[in-house]
């Protein structure tokens, strides 16, 4: 009790004292946290290597904000349905430009025809491509 009083406040000491260990006849054993039965297997060790340890060195994905409010604004806008549909496809990134077609293995190249140094994305087509900006 003296060691507990030196390390913990009274409410924590009360909780610790309430813990009742198992009978003295039972033996301690090892348990592996990464399997259902608590026993180590090569399969579970490999899973830990692949899924847990390698993820520590890989940059974690940052979740983007939800686009639902933007979609709602598009459909509520006072504009022709053609424009609404185009904006919806633009934000959903489902317009058939070379970059998207290449990603889906439907085209040989994903670069812009007018400026081959750039991948042709919807954003490039509408805002960055020098030729498209002139048009």
C-alpha positions as CSV (number, residue, x, y, z in Angstrom):
1,X,0.0,0.0,0.0
2,X,2.9,2.4,0.7
3,X,4.1,2.0,-2.9
4,X,0.6,2.6,-4.3
5,X,0.2,5.7,-2.2
6,X,3.5,7.0,-3.4
7,X,2.6,6.6,-7.1
8,X,-1.2,7.0,-7.4
9,X,-4.0,9.2,-6.2
10,X,-6.6,7.7,-3.8
11,X,-9.3,7.0,-6.4
12,X,-6.9,5.0,-8.5
13,X,-5.6,3.1,-5.5
14,X,-9.2,2.2,-4.7
15,X,-9.7,0.8,-8.2
16,X,-6.4,-1.1,-8.1
17,X,-7.3,-2.7,-4.7
18,X,-10.6,-3.9,-6.2
19,X,-8.8,-6.0,-8.8
20,X,-8.8,-9.7,-7.9
21,X,-6.2,-11.8,-9.6
22,X,-6.9,-15.4,-10.7
23,X,-6.4,-18.3,-8.4
24,X,-2.9,-19.1,-7.4
25,X,-3.0,-22.5,-9.1
26,X,-3.3,-21.0,-12.6
27,X,-0.1,-20.4,-14.6
28,X,0.8,-17.2,-16.4
29,X,1.0,-17.6,-20.2
30,X,1.9,-15.6,-23.2
31,X,-0.7,-14.2,-25.5
32,X,-0.3,-12.9,-29.1
33,X,-2.4,-9.8,-29.6
34,X,-2.7,-10.2,-33.4
35,X,-4.6,-13.5,-33.6
36,X,-8.0,-14.6,-32.4
37,X,-6.9,-17.4,-30.2
38,X,-3.9,-15.6,-28.8
39,X,-1.3,-17.9,-30.2
40,X,1.5,-16.9,-32.5
41,X,1.6,-18.2,-36.0
42,X,3.8,-17.5,-39.0
43,X,0.8,-16.2,-40.8
44,X,-0.1,-13.7,-38.1
45,X,3.6,-12.6,-37.8
46,X,3.7,-12.0,-41.5
47,X,0.5,-10.0,-41.3
48,X,2.0,-7.8,-38.5
49,X,5.1,-7.3,-40.7
50,X,3.1,-6.2,-43.8
51,X,0.2,-4.4,-42.2
52,X,1.5,-2.9,-39.0
53,X,5.2,-2.3,-39.3
54,X,5.4,-1.2,-42.9
55,X,2.5,1.3,-42.4
56,X,4.6,3.2,-39.9
57,X,7.1,4.1,-42.7
58,X,4.5,4.9,-45.4
59,X,2.9,8.4,-45.4
60,X,-0.6,8.1,-44.2
61,X,-3.5,9.1,-46.4
62,X,-5.1,12.4,-45.6
63,X,-8.8,12.3,-46.0
64,X,-10.2,15.1,-48.1
65,X,-13.2,17.1,-47.1
66,X,-16.6,15.8,-48.2
67,X,-17.8,17.0,-51.6
68,X,-21.5,16.5,-50.8
69,X,-22.2,20.2,-50.0
70,X,-20.6,21.1,-53.3
71,X,-22.7,18.6,-55.2
72,X,-25.8,19.9,-53.5
73,X,-24.9,23.5,-54.6
74,X,-24.5,22.3,-58.2
75,X,-27.9,20.7,-58.3
76,X,-29.6,23.7,-56.6
77,X,-27.9,26.2,-58.9
78,X,-30.2,28.2,-61.2
79,X,-28.5,27.0,-64.4
80,X,-29.4,24.7,-67.3
81,X,-29.3,20.9,-66.6
82,X,-26.4,20.6,-69.1
83,X,-24.2,22.9,-67.0
84,X,-25.2,21.1,-63.8
85,X,-24.4,17.7,-65.3
86,X,-21.0,19.0,-66.7
87,X,-20.1,20.5,-63.3
88,X,-21.1,17.2,-61.5
89,X,-18.9,15.2,-63.9
90,X,-16.0,17.7,-63.5
91,X,-16.0,17.4,-59.7
92,X,-16.5,13.6,-59.9
93,X,-13.4,13.5,-62.2
94,X,-15.3,11.3,-64.8
95,X,-14.8,13.4,-67.9
96,X,-13.0,11.4,-70.6
97,X,-9.7,13.3,-70.9
98,X,-6.4,11.5,-71.8
99,X,-5.3,11.2,-68.2
100,X,-8.4,9.5,-67.0
101,X,-8.5,7.2,-70.1
102,X,-4.8,6.3,-69.5
103,X,-5.6,5.5,-65.9
104,X,-8.4,3.2,-67.0
105,X,-6.1,1.5,-69.6
106,X,-8.2,2.9,-72.5
107,X,-5.5,5.1,-74.0
108,X,-1.8,4.7,-74.7
109,X,-0.8,8.0,-73.3
110,X,-2.1,10.4,-70.7
111,X,-0.4,13.5,-71.9
112,X,-1.9,16.5,-73.5
113,X,-1.7,16.6,-77.3
114,X,-0.9,20.3,-77.3
115,X,1.6,20.4,-74.5
116,X,3.1,16.8,-74.0
117,X,4.9,17.7,-70.9
118,X,1.7,17.8,-68.9
119,X,-0.7,15.0,-68.0
120,X,-4.1,15.9,-69.4
121,X,-6.5,16.2,-66.5
122,X,-9.8,18.0,-66.4
123,X,-8.1,20.8,-64.4
124,X,-5.3,21.0,-67.0
125,X,-7.8,21.1,-69.9
126,X,-10.0,23.8,-68.4
127,X,-7.5,26.0,-66.6
128,X,-3.9,25.3,-67.3
129,X,-3.4,24.3,-71.0
130,X,-2.2,27.3,-72.9
131,X,-4.0,26.3,-76.1
132,X,-7.3,25.7,-74.3
133,X,-7.0,29.1,-72.6
134,X,-6.6,30.8,-76.0
135,X,-9.8,29.1,-77.2
